Amino acid sequence: MNKDVFIRTLSEALQQEPSQLDLSKSFIDNGGYSLAAVRWIDLIYPATGVVMNFFDVMGTEPLQALLDAPAEGASTSGAEASSDVDEGVI
């Protein structure tokens, strides 16, 4: 994933200057919260085509791990989680 886009969308979602972000810390340790995570996921997909998993974003891994994760891994984790659900069943 492009680091500049990663930083730009993250700073927009967290409403922080890019210089305030620390990629060695988790999303939450950078001031993140659940609604900001959803906003970031919504910002990063159109910019990169990468589908980020909400639970990965809210996890304890440093942001650098999300940046370094292969796009295939980021985009399949949500699909795997929902593959057991029949369409139309809530």
Order of alpha helices (4+ residues) and beta strands (2+ residues): alpha-alpha-alpha-alpha-alpha
